[in-house]
């Protein structure tokens, strides 16, 4: 029997019982759709996270305190009272691969304007913060060194904070109350940052900026800073800058567990690994649907072999070879899986776009995801179709003709 005739016969066998054929495909459809949705959403999320992190600068280095290990039932916690402004100045002076250093004090404070208030992250920073973090003022101006020198009570608001406190009202020049742990001051709004949105778990729009000296002397009464945001001379010199910073800090502390140095490249690599692991886990779960669908198709094919025993016997009696019977039932199994795979791809494509639009993510339906889905469907069709097809081909023609 020719290939086309075998294929046509397989389609005819499936068409004879459309409802059963469709129900047997459901597991494949669901599994393939799940694989497409998972891969497209995770790939889109990975690109979105990468773009947002890279927008901060690939030559950005963060220096933060280490953690003190917990004991006797106590939780581990970050070290405090560690870095000073002088440490930042020393890094800038001695590390040749470093371009800019921004000391940062970060604390959560309550801001009040008339009858509205917001508890947000308030950062004490220096004027170079904009260049280092690639985060710029949209209205008004940012902090300058006169503000630092005079300990001025001026503040620059993130876009989200400005909207929460002032709504449609222009915030520039307005006074708001900043409540520190020991004192409260009126701050004048001198600028509003451009909208930047969320980068991973942190929303750049829900924060405000004040001179670091004002944070130290007026609000927190401390000589220490929380961390350093450091800009290397270029992406290529980032590793060299990290080595120089590490040498300078180790010289002071004689203990490299007291501080932590990380770059945006390391963060990107870590996030990529996490997302890939998460994707593999979810695809594995979706693969269970394919396994269940394959078992359903095998059961359907076994029932079909039993129902069509006399037909098989008749075909063998008029000259059909065992290989013809084997190919026919194998094709029926593969057609079920491939048709289910195509339907699953369409549903997955549409579903990923809908989910992405609702959640505000980006969906990337790649050729590799489609190829993987079709490959899965083909393998499932072959694997679960071999046993029923082999059973059909080994039927004895005489016994098959006698079968009632």
C-alpha positions as CSV (number, residue, x, y, z in Angstrom):
1,X,0.0,0.0,0.0
2,X,1.3,3.4,-0.9
3,X,2.2,6.0,1.7
4,X,-0.7,8.4,0.6
5,X,-3.2,5.6,0.8
6,X,-2.0,4.6,4.3
7,X,-2.3,8.2,5.4
8,X,-5.7,8.6,3.9
9,X,-6.9,5.4,5.6
10,X,-5.6,6.6,8.9
11,X,-7.6,9.9,8.5
12,X,-10.7,7.9,7.6
13,X,-10.3,5.8,10.7
14,X,-10.1,8.9,12.9
15,X,-13.0,10.6,11.1
16,X,-15.3,7.7,11.7
17,X,-15.5,8.6,15.4
18,X,-14.8,12.4,15.7
19,X,-16.0,12.9,19.2
20,X,-13.8,10.1,20.7
21,X,-10.8,11.4,18.6
22,X,-11.3,14.9,19.9
23,X,-11.6,13.8,23.5
24,X,-8.5,11.7,23.2
25,X,-6.6,14.8,22.0
26,X,-7.6,17.0,24.9
27,X,-4.6,16.0,27.1
28,X,-2.3,16.9,24.2
29,X,-4.0,20.2,23.5
30,X,-3.9,21.2,27.2
31,X,-0.3,20.2,27.6
32,X,1.0,21.9,24.4
33,X,-1.0,25.1,25.2
34,X,0.5,25.1,28.7
35,X,4.1,24.7,27.3
36,X,3.6,27.5,24.8
37,X,2.1,29.9,27.4
38,X,4.8,29.1,30.0
39,X,7.8,29.5,27.6
40,X,6.4,32.7,25.9
41,X,5.6,34.4,29.2
42,X,8.9,33.5,30.9
43,X,10.9,34.5,27.9
44,X,9.1,37.8,27.7
45,X,9.5,38.3,31.5
46,X,13.3,37.6,31.2
47,X,13.7,40.1,28.4
48,X,11.7,42.7,30.4
49,X,13.7,42.2,33.5
50,X,17.0,42.3,31.5
51,X,16.0,45.5,29.8
52,X,15.1,47.2,33.0
53,X,18.3,46.1,34.8
54,X,20.4,47.1,31.8
55,X,18.6,50.5,31.9
56,X,20.4,51.1,35.2
57,X,23.7,50.6,33.5
58,X,25.7,47.4,33.0
59,X,28.7,49.1,34.7
60,X,26.9,49.7,38.0
61,X,28.4,48.2,41.1
62,X,26.6,48.0,44.5
63,X,28.5,47.8,47.8
64,X,26.3,46.9,50.7
65,X,26.9,45.6,54.3
66,X,27.4,41.9,54.9
67,X,25.1,39.9,57.2
68,X,25.7,38.8,60.8
69,X,24.9,35.2,61.3
70,X,22.1,34.3,63.6
71,X,22.7,32.3,66.8
72,X,20.8,31.0,69.8
73,X,17.5,31.3,67.8
74,X,18.3,34.9,66.6
75,X,17.7,35.8,62.9
76,X,20.6,36.8,60.7
77,X,20.6,40.5,60.0
78,X,22.5,43.1,57.9
79,X,25.4,44.8,59.6
80,X,24.9,48.5,60.4
81,X,27.2,51.5,61.3
82,X,29.8,50.2,58.8
83,X,30.4,52.6,55.9
84,X,31.2,56.3,56.1
85,X,31.4,59.1,53.5
86,X,35.2,58.9,53.8
87,X,35.1,55.3,52.5
88,X,33.4,56.5,49.4
89,X,35.9,59.2,48.9
90,X,38.8,56.8,49.3
91,X,37.3,54.4,46.7
92,X,36.9,57.2,44.2
93,X,40.4,58.4,44.8
94,X,42.3,55.1,44.9
95,X,40.3,52.9,42.5
96,X,41.4,53.9,39.0
97,X,38.6,51.9,37.3
98,X,35.9,53.7,39.2
99,X,34.2,56.8,37.6
100,X,31.6,57.9,40.2
101,X,30.7,56.9,43.8
102,X,27.3,57.7,45.4
103,X,26.9,57.1,49.1
104,X,23.3,56.2,49.9
105,X,21.3,56.2,53.1
106,X,18.0,54.4,52.7
107,X,15.2,54.5,55.3
108,X,11.4,54.4,55.3
109,X,9.8,57.6,56.5
110,X,6.3,59.1,56.6
111,X,5.7,62.0,54.2
112,X,2.7,64.3,54.8
113,X,1.0,66.9,52.7
114,X,-2.2,68.5,54.0
115,X,-4.5,65.5,54.7
116,X,-2.5,63.0,52.6
117,X,0.4,60.9,53.7
118,X,2.7,58.2,52.3
119,X,5.3,55.9,54.0
120,X,8.0,55.4,51.4
121,X,11.7,54.8,50.9
122,X,13.6,58.1,51.4
123,X,17.2,58.1,50.1
124,X,19.9,60.4,51.2
125,X,22.2,60.7,48.1
126,X,24.6,63.0,46.3
127,X,24.1,64.9,43.0
128,X,25.8,62.1,41.0
129,X,23.0,59.7,41.7
130,X,21.3,60.6,38.4
131,X,24.3,59.7,36.3
132,X,25.2,56.5,38.2
133,X,21.6,55.1,38.2
134,X,20.6,56.5,34.9
135,X,17.5,58.0,36.6
136,X,16.8,61.6,35.8
137,X,14.6,64.5,36.9
138,X,11.6,65.2,34.7
139,X,10.4,68.4,36.4
140,X,12.3,71.0,38.4
141,X,15.9,70.1,39.4
142,X,17.9,67.5,41.3
143,X,20.0,68.0,44.4
144,X,23.3,69.9,44.1
145,X,26.3,70.4,46.3
146,X,25.0,73.6,47.8
147,X,22.1,71.5,49.2
148,X,24.6,69.1,50.7
149,X,26.9,71.8,52.1
150,X,24.1,73.7,53.8
151,X,22.1,70.6,55.0
152,X,19.1,72.0,53.1
153,X,15.7,70.5,53.7
154,X,14.8,70.0,50.0
155,X,13.4,66.9,48.4
156,X,12.9,65.3,45.0
157,X,9.9,63.0,44.6
158,X,9.4,59.9,42.6
159,X,6.6,60.0,40.1
160,X,4.4,57.7,42.2
161,X,4.9,59.7,45.4
162,X,4.1,63.0,43.6
163,X,0.9,61.5,42.3
164,X,-0.2,60.1,45.6
165,X,0.5,63.3,47.6
166,X,-0.4,66.0,45.1
167,X,-2.6,64.4,42.4
168,X,-3.1,66.9,39.6
169,X,-1.6,69.7,41.7
170,X,1.9,70.9,40.8
171,X,4.2,69.8,43.6
172,X,7.1,72.1,42.7
173,X,7.7,74.6,45.5
174,X,5.3,73.0,47.9
175,X,6.2,72.1,51.4
176,X,5.8,68.6,52.9
177,X,6.5,67.2,56.3
178,X,9.1,64.4,56.6
179,X,8.8,62.5,59.9
180,X,12.2,61.2,61.0
181,X,12.6,58.7,63.9
182,X,13.8,61.6,66.2
183,X,12.6,64.7,64.5
184,X,10.3,66.1,61.8
185,X,11.1,68.8,59.3
186,X,9.3,70.7,56.5
187,X,11.0,69.9,53.1
188,X,10.5,72.0,50.0
189,X,9.8,70.0,46.8
190,X,12.4,71.0,44.1
191,X,11.9,68.2,41.6
192,X,10.0,65.2,40.3
193,X,11.8,62.2,38.8
194,X,10.8,60.7,35.4
195,X,8.6,57.6,35.6
196,X,10.8,54.5,35.7
197,X,8.5,51.8,37.0
198,X,9.4,48.5,38.7
199,X,12.7,46.7,38.4
200,X,12.2,43.2,39.7
201,X,10.7,43.7,43.2
202,X,11.5,47.4,43.6
203,X,9.4,50.3,42.4
204,X,11.6,53.3,41.4
205,X,8.6,55.6,41.4
206,X,7.7,55.1,45.1
207,X,10.7,56.8,46.6
208,X,12.1,60.3,47.3
209,X,15.6,61.8,47.5
210,X,17.1,64.3,49.9
211,X,20.7,65.5,50.5
212,X,22.7,62.8,52.3
213,X,24.1,65.3,54.7
214,X,20.6,66.4,55.6
215,X,19.6,62.8,56.2
216,X,22.7,62.3,58.5
217,X,22.6,65.5,60.5
218,X,18.9,66.4,60.7
219,X,16.8,63.3,60.4
220,X,18.8,60.3,61.5
221,X,21.7,61.8,63.5
222,X,24.3,59.4,62.3
223,X,27.8,59.6,60.6
224,X,27.3,56.4,58.7
225,X,25.9,55.6,55.3
226,X,24.0,52.5,54.3
227,X,25.6,51.5,51.0
228,X,27.4,52.8,47.8
229,X,26.2,52.8,44.2
230,X,29.4,52.9,42.1
231,X,29.8,53.5,38.4
232,X,32.8,51.8,36.7
233,X,34.6,53.6,33.9
234,X,33.1,51.2,31.4
235,X,31.4,47.8,31.1
236,X,34.8,46.3,30.3
237,X,36.5,47.6,33.5
238,X,33.7,46.5,35.9
239,X,35.6,43.4,37.1
240,X,38.7,45.4,37.6
241,X,36.7,48.0,39.6
242,X,35.3,45.3,41.8
243,X,38.8,43.9,42.5
244,X,40.0,47.4,43.4
245,X,37.0,48.2,45.7
246,X,37.4,44.8,47.4
247,X,41.1,45.5,48.1
248,X,40.3,49.0,49.6
249,X,37.5,47.7,51.8
250,X,39.4,44.6,52.9
251,X,42.3,46.9,53.9
252,X,39.9,48.7,56.3
253,X,37.8,45.8,57.7
254,X,40.2,42.8,57.4
255,X,37.1,40.7,56.9
256,X,35.4,40.3,53.6
257,X,32.2,39.0,55.2
258,X,31.5,42.5,56.5
259,X,30.7,43.8,53.1
260,X,29.1,42.6,49.8
261,X,30.0,43.7,46.3
262,X,27.8,42.9,43.3
263,X,27.4,44.1,39.7
264,X,24.5,44.4,37.4
265,X,26.0,41.7,35.2
266,X,26.0,39.3,38.1
267,X,22.4,40.2,38.9
268,X,21.4,39.6,35.3
269,X,23.1,36.2,35.3
270,X,21.4,35.2,38.6
271,X,18.0,36.3,37.4
272,X,18.5,34.4,34.1
273,X,19.4,31.2,36.1
274,X,16.3,31.6,38.3
275,X,14.0,32.2,35.4
276,X,15.4,29.2,33.5
277,X,15.0,26.9,36.5
278,X,11.4,28.2,37.0
279,X,10.7,27.6,33.3
280,X,12.0,24.0,33.4
281,X,10.0,23.2,36.5
282,X,6.7,24.6,34.9
283,X,7.4,22.9,31.6
284,X,7.9,19.6,33.5
285,X,4.5,20.1,35.1
286,X,2.9,20.8,31.8
287,X,4.7,17.7,30.5
288,X,2.5,15.6,32.9
289,X,-0.5,16.7,30.8
290,X,1.2,15.4,27.7
291,X,1.9,12.1,29.4
292,X,-1.7,11.8,30.5
293,X,-2.8,12.8,27.0
294,X,-0.5,10.1,25.5
295,X,-1.9,7.4,27.7
296,X,-5.4,8.5,26.7
297,X,-4.5,8.3,23.0
298,X,-3.0,4.8,23.5
299,X,-6.2,3.7,25.2
300,X,-8.2,5.1,22.3
301,X,-6.1,3.3,19.8
302,X,-6.4,0.0,21.7
303,X,-10.2,0.3,21.7
304,X,-10.0,1.2,18.0
305,X,-7.9,-2.0,17.3
306,X,-10.5,-4.1,19.1
307,X,-13.5,-2.5,17.3
308,X,-11.9,-2.9,13.9
309,X,-10.5,-6.4,14.3
310,X,-12.7,-7.8,11.4
311,X,-11.7,-4.8,9.2
312,X,-8.0,-5.7,9.9
313,X,-8.6,-9.3,9.1
314,X,-10.4,-8.4,5.8
315,X,-7.5,-6.1,4.7
316,X,-5.0,-8.8,5.5
317,X,-7.1,-11.3,3.6
318,X,-7.0,-9.2,0.4
319,X,-3.3,-8.7,0.5
320,X,-2.4,-6.0,3.1
321,X,1.0,-6.5,4.7
322,X,1.6,-6.4,8.4
323,X,3.7,-3.2,7.8
324,X,0.7,-1.6,6.2
325,X,-1.5,-2.3,9.3
326,X,1.3,-1.1,11.5
327,X,1.8,2.2,9.6
328,X,-2.0,2.9,9.5
329,X,-2.5,2.7,13.2
330,X,0.8,4.5,13.9
331,X,-0.3,7.3,11.6
332,X,-3.6,7.5,13.3
333,X,-1.8,8.0,16.7
334,X,0.6,10.6,15.2
335,X,-2.2,12.5,13.4
336,X,-4.2,12.7,16.7
337,X,-1.1,14.1,18.5
338,X,-0.1,16.5,15.7
339,X,-3.6,17.9,15.2
340,X,-3.9,18.2,19.0
341,X,-0.4,19.9,19.0
342,X,-1.5,22.4,16.3
343,X,-4.7,23.3,18.2
344,X,-2.6,23.6,21.4
345,X,-0.2,25.9,19.7
346,X,-2.9,28.2,18.5
347,X,-4.6,28.2,21.9
348,X,-1.3,28.7,23.7
349,X,-0.4,31.6,21.4
350,X,-3.7,33.4,21.9
351,X,-3.6,32.6,25.7
352,X,-0.1,33.9,26.2
353,X,-1.0,37.2,24.5
354,X,-4.2,37.6,26.6
355,X,-2.4,36.7,29.9
356,X,0.5,39.1,29.0
357,X,-1.9,42.0,28.2
358,X,-3.9,41.5,31.4
359,X,-0.7,41.2,33.6
360,X,1.2,43.9,31.8
361,X,4.0,41.6,30.8
362,X,5.5,40.9,27.4
363,X,4.8,37.6,25.6
364,X,7.4,36.2,23.2
365,X,6.1,33.3,21.1
366,X,9.3,32.0,19.6
367,X,10.0,29.5,16.9
368,X,11.9,27.4,19.4
369,X,8.8,27.1,21.6
370,X,6.6,26.0,18.6
371,X,9.2,23.5,17.5
372,X,9.5,22.1,21.0
373,X,5.7,21.7,21.2
374,X,5.5,20.0,17.9
375,X,8.4,17.8,18.7
376,X,6.7,16.8,22.0
377,X,3.5,16.0,20.1
378,X,5.4,13.8,17.5
379,X,7.3,11.9,20.2
380,X,4.1,11.3,22.2
381,X,2.4,10.0,19.0
382,X,5.2,7.7,18.2
383,X,5.7,6.4,21.7
384,X,2.1,5.8,22.6
385,X,1.1,4.6,19.2
386,X,3.7,1.8,18.8
387,X,2.0,-0.7,21.1
388,X,-1.5,-0.5,19.7
389,X,-0.2,-0.4,16.1
390,X,2.1,-3.4,16.8
391,X,-0.8,-5.3,18.4
392,X,-3.0,-4.6,15.3
393,X,-0.3,-5.8,12.9
394,X,0.2,-9.1,14.7
395,X,-3.4,-10.2,14.6
396,X,-4.0,-13.5,12.9
397,X,-6.1,-12.9,9.7
398,X,-8.3,-16.0,10.2
399,X,-9.0,-15.2,13.9
400,X,-9.6,-11.6,13.0
401,X,-12.2,-12.5,10.4
402,X,-14.0,-14.8,12.9
403,X,-14.0,-12.0,15.6
404,X,-17.5,-10.8,16.6
